[in-house]
Amino acid sequence: MFDAFEEYLDYLKWDQAAADATIQKREQTLRKFSTWLRDEQDVTAIESVSRRDIGRYVDYLVEEGYAPNTITAGYYSSVSAVFNWAHSDGVIDENPIDRLKRQAIKKRAREALSEEEKKNELGGKDFLEKEVVYELAEHAPEPSARNELLIKLMFWTGVRVSELVGITIGDDGQIDGPNSDIDPEEPRITVYAPKTDKPRVVSYPRSEINPLMRDWVSHGRLRYKHADELNYLFIGHKGEFTKSGVADVVTQAAENAGLQEVKRVGKDGKEYNLVTPHLLRHSHAMYYHNEEGVPLDRLKDHLGHHSVDTTERFYAENTPEKMVDTFGE
């Protein structure tokens, strides 16, 4: 990997205090990019990378079968970030991505798909791949400690917004204190679903969520004046965090990352965004079903999609322990 890329990763770690998952993803994508540059373009230094090289790399990723969103929000995002850093830090005199726009890159990737692939992509259920969700989380607005956790927790658990804002920590202000909904060691969260008037258990990968949760509860959350009065996991400056507040966080993160699109326009002219909190719920289901092979019946249990009668059968057939086995680590 190029020396400049290594310096950029050090910058993320020490100057920006970026999350380990972010650094690992950037390292993975930049290592792939530098290897391709060396082997296919005979380019061995960041100063020699041209705008054309980056365009050819996008074509290569398309040929390898990567989806347009993965290319733009995963690989191209890492490439653009490192060149923006290198230019601002004086490592390179000219920035080869100055005139390359994310939407142009995405269009190039889309145009390279076959007609059948385009049809399938447009006709399928809207969802974000894991890499894109992490790109979204990386661009979460301040306070980033709360909002990165919020986005990732929604993706990994598939909870509804109404369930998310109701999650509580212990009466003593600790994650696993008395009356807490959260057991980080299992790991599991008991959420209450107003839609069905029933609680259910969801789980998540420890390594992805627990460090973010502990950092927010132990440091960021304590800066809010209502932290001692409320035992909700997520709070804001005015107290309880609302469903509209969650929607604002996701919308702003999508706009910051250049991922937001208008999905449709209503008859009244109102625009409806593609990236919403509910899209994270869909993304959770699609990730576990497509990537992890989780059966649909188990997914529906985790999402709480059943009627009251079905939910009652869920507690008999799929216990909280099974939820942890499937969705935890």
C-alpha positions as a printed NumPy array, in Angstrom:
array([[  0.   ,   0.   ,   0.   ],
       [  1.208,   3.537,  -0.763],
       [  3.023,   5.357,   2.048],
       [  0.564,   8.245,   1.726],
       [ -2.337,   5.862,   2.281],
       [ -0.676,   4.614,   5.473],
       [ -0.268,   8.231,   6.638],
       [ -3.955,   8.857,   5.942],
       [ -4.958,   5.868,   8.067],
       [ -2.756,   7.184,  10.9  ],
       [ -4.502,  10.547,  10.509],
       [ -7.907,   8.858,  10.903],
       [ -6.725,   6.964,  13.969],
       [ -4.847,   9.651,  15.865],
       [ -6.17 ,  13.003,  14.61 ],
       [ -9.8  ,  12.09 ,  13.964],
       [-10.194,   9.264,  16.518],
       [-12.231,   7.379,  13.914],
       [-13.927,   4.125,  14.874],
       [-11.884,   0.962,  14.378],
       [-14.486,  -0.383,  11.938],
       [-14.12 ,   2.745,   9.794],
       [-10.333,   2.511,   9.753],
       [-10.417,  -1.188,   8.893],
       [-12.829,  -0.584,   6.021],
       [-10.75 ,   2.271,   4.654],
       [ -7.589,   0.18 ,   4.917],
       [ -9.232,  -2.716,   3.087],
       [-10.503,  -0.573,   0.215],
       [ -7.31 ,   1.476,  -0.153],
       [ -5.164,  -1.646,  -0.129],
       [ -7.283,  -3.06 ,  -2.966],
       [ -7.025,   0.224,  -4.88 ],
       [ -3.243,   0.527,  -4.512],
       [ -2.74 ,  -3.106,  -5.537],
       [ -4.829,  -2.544,  -8.67 ],
       [ -2.898,   0.641,  -9.498],
       [  0.428,  -1.159,  -9.164],
       [ -0.517,  -4.33 , -11.026],
       [ -2.776,  -2.924, -13.745],
       [ -1.594,   0.658, -14.282],
       [  2.053,   0.462, -13.147],
       [  1.395,   3.333, -10.725],
       [  3.389,   3.142,  -7.499],
       [  2.924,   6.565,  -5.854],
       [ -0.07 ,   8.718,  -4.985],
       [  1.38 ,  11.671,  -6.901],
       [  1.11 ,   9.691, -10.149],
       [ -2.57 ,   8.778,  -9.862],
       [ -4.677,  10.486, -12.528],
       [ -8.366,  11.186, -12.932],
       [ -8.398,   8.597, -15.717],
       [ -6.914,   5.973, -13.379],
       [ -9.796,   6.478, -10.958],
       [-12.349,   6.18 , -13.755],
       [-10.745,   2.967, -14.953],
       [-10.829,   1.623, -11.419],
       [-14.588,   2.196, -11.291],
       [-14.908,   0.246, -14.55 ],
       [-12.844,  -2.556, -13.022],
       [-15.1  ,  -2.717,  -9.952],
       [-18.151,  -2.929, -12.194],
       [-16.572,  -5.782, -14.151],
       [-15.902,  -7.546, -10.846],
       [-19.628,  -7.43 , -10.093],
       [-19.792,  -4.806,  -7.344],
       [-23.142,  -2.998,  -7.012],
       [-23.259,   0.739,  -7.857],
       [-23.979,   1.728,  -4.223],
       [-21.051,  -0.376,  -3.004],
       [-18.765,   1.333,  -5.509],
       [-19.85 ,   4.875,  -4.696],
       [-20.369,   4.618,  -0.942],
       [-17.649,   2.067,  -0.272],
       [-14.711,   2.117,  -2.643],
       [-15.044,   5.547,  -4.237],
       [-15.766,   7.143,  -0.88 ],
       [-12.437,   5.867,   0.484],
       [-10.578,   6.97 ,  -2.645],
       [-12.079,  10.474,  -2.606],
       [-11.431,  10.857,   1.126],
       [ -7.746,   9.987,   0.871],
       [ -7.162,  12.33 ,  -2.08 ],
       [ -9.013,  15.201,  -0.395],
       [ -6.838,  14.673,   2.686],
       [ -3.635,  14.425,   0.612],
       [ -4.432,  17.639,  -1.247],
       [ -5.381,  19.618,   1.861],
       [ -2.267,  18.34 ,   3.662],
       [  0.054,  19.283,   0.79 ],
       [  0.999,  15.701,  -0.097],
       [ -0.183,  16.267,  -3.697],
       [ -0.4  ,  19.525,  -5.653],
       [ -3.432,  18.621,  -7.777],
       [ -6.451,  16.643,  -6.662],
       [ -7.525,  14.14 ,  -9.355],
       [-11.068,  13.859,  -7.971],
       [-11.843,  17.606,  -8.042],
       [-14.077,  17.227, -11.08 ],
       [-15.348,  13.723, -10.318],
       [-18.805,  13.73 ,  -8.758],
       [-20.357,  10.855,  -6.8  ],
       [-23.486,  10.892,  -8.989],
       [-21.365,  10.746, -12.146],
       [-19.476,   7.768, -10.773],
       [-22.724,   6.058,  -9.789],
       [-24.172,   6.714, -13.253],
       [-21.066,   5.219, -14.859],
       [-21.442,   2.108, -12.728],
       [-25.176,   1.844, -13.474],
       [-24.665,   2.21 , -17.234],
       [-22.213,  -0.681, -17.213],
       [-24.847,  -3.074, -15.848],
       [-26.703,  -5.316, -18.261],
       [-30.34 ,  -4.527, -19.021],
       [-31.417,  -7.555, -16.985],
       [-29.352,  -6.404, -14.012],
       [-30.813,  -2.915, -14.252],
       [-34.322,  -4.349, -14.321],
       [-33.666,  -6.478, -11.246],
       [-32.011,  -3.611,  -9.405],
       [-34.861,  -1.194, -10.06 ],
       [-37.555,  -3.741,  -9.373],
       [-36.204,  -5.031,  -6.061],
       [-36.978,  -3.855,  -2.563],
       [-35.137,  -0.709,  -1.532],
       [-32.33 ,  -1.379,   0.921],
       [-28.785,  -0.311,   1.722],
       [-25.851,  -2.691,   1.778],
       [-23.858,  -2.879,   4.995],
       [-20.988,  -0.827,   3.533],
       [-23.417,   1.933,   2.581],
       [-25.   ,   1.946,   6.055],
       [-21.532,   2.395,   7.542],
       [-20.882,   5.239,   5.116],
       [-24.123,   6.774,   6.339],
       [-23.051,   6.367,   9.974],
       [-19.655,   7.884,   9.276],
       [-21.384,  11.038,   8.023],
       [-23.834,  11.291,  10.914],
       [-24.299,  14.851,  12.207],
       [-23.206,  15.947,  15.664],
       [-23.28 ,  14.569,  18.252],
       [-21.558,  11.822,  16.291],
       [-21.216,   9.521,  19.343],
       [-24.998,   9.324,  19.662],
       [-25.93 ,   9.417,  16.009],
       [-23.418,   6.854,  14.744],
       [-24.719,   4.467,  17.411],
       [-28.314,   5.271,  16.469],
       [-27.832,   4.433,  12.776],
       [-25.835,   1.266,  13.361],
       [-28.164,   0.011,  16.096],
       [-31.157,   0.397,  13.787],
       [-29.365,  -1.54 ,  11.053],
       [-28.157,  -4.387,  13.262],
       [-31.426,  -4.833,  15.201],
       [-34.06 ,  -3.788,  12.665],
       [-36.08 ,  -1.99 ,  15.336],
       [-38.805,   0.505,  14.474],
       [-38.215,   4.164,  15.353],
       [-40.948,   4.02 ,  18.   ],
       [-39.114,   1.08 ,  19.592],
       [-35.697,   2.722,  19.344],
       [-36.628,   5.883,  21.242],
       [-38.154,   3.785,  24.044],
       [-35.   ,   1.769,  24.848],
       [-33.837,   2.449,  28.408],
       [-30.597,   2.067,  30.335],
       [-30.397,   1.307,  34.066],
       [-31.837,   3.543,  36.764],
       [-28.239,   4.136,  37.878],
       [-27.24 ,   5.496,  34.46 ],
       [-25.363,   2.32 ,  33.486],
       [-26.086,   0.283,  30.36 ],
       [-26.805,  -2.888,  32.297],
       [-28.017,  -1.321,  35.535],
       [-31.331,  -1.988,  37.343],
       [-34.378,  -2.043,  35.026],
       [-32.251,  -1.62 ,  31.908],
       [-33.639,  -2.942,  28.614],
       [-30.101,  -3.795,  27.544],
       [-27.921,  -6.77 ,  28.394],
       [-24.643,  -6.071,  26.545],
       [-23.067,  -9.38 ,  27.514],
       [-25.705, -11.617,  25.89 ],
       [-26.105,  -9.318,  23.828],
       [-29.831,  -8.534,  23.818],
       [-32.281,  -5.656,  24.057],
       [-35.886,  -5.941,  25.132],
       [-37.911,  -3.509,  23.04 ],
       [-41.539,  -2.552,  23.433],
       [-43.595,  -2.438,  20.231],
       [-46.501,   0.04 ,  20.467],
       [-47.827,  -1.465,  17.233],
       [-48.51 ,  -4.836,  18.882],
       [-48.474,  -3.77 ,  22.543],
       [-45.952,  -6.536,  23.17 ],
       [-42.254,  -6.621,  24.147],
       [-39.757,  -8.698,  22.19 ],
       [-36.047,  -9.46 ,  22.281],
       [-33.626,  -8.323,  19.597],
       [-29.911,  -8.896,  19.412],
       [-26.842,  -7.468,  17.662],
       [-23.107,  -8.192,  17.154],
       [-21.261,  -7.227,  20.342],
       [-18.134,  -5.948,  18.615],
       [-20.105,  -3.584,  16.361],
       [-22.358,  -1.962,  18.954],
       [-21.083,  -2.347,  22.534],
       [-18.035,  -0.027,  22.188],
       [-20.216,   2.714,  20.654],
       [-22.902,   2.227,  23.292],
       [-20.457,   2.345,  26.189],
       [-18.77 ,   5.475,  24.804],
       [-22.086,   7.291,  24.375],
       [-23.492,   6.355,  27.784],
       [-20.242,   6.912,  29.706],
       [-19.227,  10.173,  28.038],
       [-21.442,  11.826,  25.426],
       [-24.802,  11.258,  27.101],
       [-23.624,  12.732,  30.412],
       [-23.119,  16.129,  28.763],
       [-26.883,  16.565,  28.414],
       [-28.675,  18.351,  31.258],
       [-31.484,  15.77 ,  31.342],
       [-29.131,  12.777,  31.584],
       [-29.82 ,  12.264,  35.305],
       [-33.584,  12.695,  34.964],
       [-34.225,  10.306,  32.07 ],
       [-33.158,   6.711,  31.615],
       [-33.691,   6.56 ,  27.86 ],
       [-30.667,   5.394,  25.878],
       [-31.109,   8.23 ,  23.386],
       [-31.754,  11.762,  24.634],
       [-31.39 ,  15.251,  23.204],
       [-30.822,  18.752,  24.526],
       [-34.559,  19.147,  25.193],
       [-34.931,  15.782,  26.91 ],
       [-36.587,  12.766,  25.307],
       [-35.424,  12.026,  21.787],
       [-38.356,  11.986,  19.373],
       [-39.211,   9.974,  16.27 ],
       [-38.862,  13.118,  14.172],
       [-35.428,  13.641,  15.726],
       [-34.353,  10.194,  14.559],
       [-35.649,  10.947,  11.06 ],
       [-33.698,  14.219,  11.011],
       [-30.479,  12.422,  11.973],
       [-30.832,   9.838,   9.194],
       [-31.818,  12.454,   6.615],
       [-28.886,  14.719,   7.487],
       [-26.427,  11.803,   7.454],
       [-27.657,  10.759,   3.996],
       [-27.298,  14.305,   2.688],
       [-23.823,  14.634,   4.207],
       [-22.751,  11.396,   2.526],
       [-24.287,  12.313,  -0.821],
       [-26.585,   9.298,  -0.609],
       [-29.97 ,  10.972,  -0.451],
       [-32.318,  10.706,  -3.412],
       [-35.945,  11.599,  -3.987],
       [-37.762,   8.278,  -4.204],
       [-41.078,   9.674,  -5.388],
       [-43.137,  12.84 ,  -5.549],
       [-46.692,  12.795,  -4.183],
       [-49.694,  14.25 ,  -5.967],
       [-49.414,  17.271,  -3.688],
       [-45.845,  17.833,  -4.846],
       [-44.286,  16.588,  -1.599],
       [-40.974,  14.802,  -2.095],
       [-40.327,  11.521,  -0.319],
       [-36.709,  10.605,   0.394],
       [-35.17 ,   7.228,  -0.318],
       [-32.979,   7.091,   2.804],
       [-35.177,   7.014,   5.904],
       [-35.074,   5.231,   9.269],
       [-37.465,   2.609,   7.894],
       [-35.004,   1.886,   5.071],
       [-32.502,   0.8  ,   7.737],
       [-35.086,  -1.727,   8.929],
       [-35.439,  -3.093,   5.402],
       [-31.657,  -3.147,   5.078],
       [-31.378,  -5.229,   8.256],
       [-33.774,  -7.819,   6.835],
       [-32.144,  -7.929,   3.406],
       [-28.631,  -8.214,   4.861],
       [-29.443, -11.12 ,   7.153],
       [-31.541, -12.935,   4.569],
       [-29.267, -12.399,   1.534],
       [-25.838, -12.321,   3.137],
       [-26.265, -14.477,   6.234],
       [-28.98 , -16.849,   5.005],
       [-31.305, -16.281,   7.978],
       [-34.74 , -17.876,   7.297],
       [-37.614, -15.488,   6.713],
       [-39.622, -16.853,   9.625],
       [-36.78 , -16.06 ,  12.026],
       [-36.34 , -12.623,  10.461],
       [-40.008, -11.83 ,  10.911],
       [-39.722, -12.788,  14.569],
       [-36.762, -10.482,  15.045],
       [-38.569,  -7.651,  13.271],
       [-41.821,  -8.195,  15.185],
       [-43.897,  -8.423,  12.024],
       [-46.483, -10.9  ,  13.37 ],
       [-50.016, -10.234,  14.584],
       [-50.697, -10.578,  18.302],
       [-51.571, -14.257,  17.894],
       [-48.433, -14.911,  15.869],
       [-46.356, -12.99 ,  18.403],
       [-47.646, -15.247,  21.142],
       [-46.593, -18.281,  19.088],
       [-43.196, -16.619,  18.643],
       [-42.503, -16.704,  22.38 ],
       [-43.266, -20.433,  22.379],
       [-41.294, -21.301,  19.229],
       [-38.432, -18.816,  19.052],
       [-37.096, -17.969,  22.478],
       [-34.911, -14.945,  23.317],
       [-31.927, -17.325,  23.419],
       [-32.558, -18.229,  19.767],
       [-32.655, -14.532,  18.879],
       [-29.239, -14.057,  20.473],
       [-27.825, -17.119,  18.711],
       [-28.945, -15.803,  15.34 ],
       [-28.283, -12.07 ,  15.536],
       [-25.576, -11.806,  18.237],
       [-21.994, -12.995,  18.347]])
